[in-house]
Amino acid sequence: MVAINPTASFGRSRDVGPQVAALLAARGHVVTELVAGDFASLQHRVADAVANEPTALVVVGGDGMVSLGVEAVANTDVSLGIVPVGTGNDMARGLGIPEHDPATAVEMLLAALAAGPRTVDTGVAEWSGGGQRRFAGVVSCGFDALVNERANHIRFPKGASRYTISIAFELAKLKPISYRIEHDGGVIETEGMLVSVANNGFIGGGMWITPEARIDDGLLDLFVVSKLSRLEFLKIFPKVFKGEHVDDPRVTIVRTRRARVEADGIVGYADGERLGKLPIDVAVDPGSLRLLAPSAV
């Protein structure tokens, strides 16, 4: 099955879904294209299709489509393949799958299918009001979550420009947030700027927040950046894209099986998808996903 992002009906991603289906069919696979007019309808189509136990679900799009796929196939015998053609593609980046190169991505997932899928971890986030969501990458509860929240309310421009504008707005009013964070080893109480609970290493279109994170180690990486001035934040922020921030004394990374993040007025995000207001409880679900991806990353 190939699930195609319903919003990718324009620009360079417009024809990628049918191209991926054709590439798979040309290699002898029986392919069903799953398309819908909106994301919610696609979720229903995918859930119905997964109930018929296909060999694999291949998602074509960005991290939102990965999130859809993870929700659909976790703790089943259906494997997940990723063809990354979205804006952020953070999950694919952490897995070493090339962006906007569907032919190579398809070859990689076919090689993984022949060798046998990887068994990897996912996480489960729960928040007040009874909300729950499974994720593969990262739960964000700090500056990046504020940027996401603002970007979601911007109607124009579309695409990545919304996030550039949102970053500028949030930097202009940057201030530390009071956090209480529980984890396996204890409690962290801090005035912080960035707080994330990571299964994969990347967020925000390439910020390599937890370079040592592994998606198959049965652990999550709790990432905390403590109080910084605006100037200090601007100095450390570019380093995050190269993973060069980890030795800074204001950066804390703790391995844990679970975390609870509390703060007032903050909305959490998982793999770029809106969750709800903190507090949020996050726990790892080891070995819950069959993934068609390189095993060396």
C-alpha positions, 0 to 999 in steps of 0.5 A: 500500500502507498499512502499519499499526502493529500496536501502534496497536490502542488509543486515538485511533490505533486506526482511523487505518489504515483511515481512511487507506486509505479516504481514498486509495481515495476519491481513486481509488487502489488500496489494499492494507492491510498488517496483522499481529499483530506488528512482525516479521510486518509487516516480512515482509509489507511486504518481500513487497509491495514486491517487487511494485513498487507505486507507494508504501508509506504507513506509519501510525504513529510513527518505528518505522513510518518506520524499517520503511518506509525499510528496505523501500523505500530504493534502490528505485523505490517512494516512501514516504509518512508519516501520523504518529500515533505518540508521537514523530513526529520524522521527520514533524516535520522534514518539516513533516507534521502529527501526528495529522491523517491527512486533512491528511497524506494530502492532502500525500502525494497532492500530493507524488505528483502533483508527483513524490517528493523524492529524499532521503538516508538513513544506514546504521549499522553496529556490532560483531558485524556489525549494520547498519541504515538510518535516515532521522532520527538515530543517538543515542549519548548521554543520549537513547540511555540514556533509550531503553534504560531506557524499553525495560525499563519495562513500566508505564506505557505510552506517553510516560510511560515516557520521562518516568520514564526521563529522571528516572532518567537525570538522577539519575545523570547523568555525562559519557561518554568519547567518541572520534569520527572524522569527515571533518575529524578526531577529537573526543575529549571527555567528552560528554553528548549525541552524535548523527549526524543526517540529520533535525533532531529526536530524542526527541519534539521535541528540535531538535538540528540546526536546519540539518540537511537530508535532501537535502544529501548530508551528516550533522550530527554533534552533540556536547554536551560535559561539563556539570554536572547544573545546567548540563544542566538549563539547556541541555536546554529550549533544545534543543526550540527549537533555541536551544542551537547558540550555546552554546560547549559545543555542537559541530555538524560536517557530515560524510559519515561518523562513527565513535562510540566509547564504553564501555558505550553502546548506540546507537539509530537513529530510536528503534530499538535498534542495538547497543553502540558503536563505531558507524560511520555513513555517508550514502547520498545520494539513496537514498529517494523520499519523498512529503513537502513540498519546502519543508522 
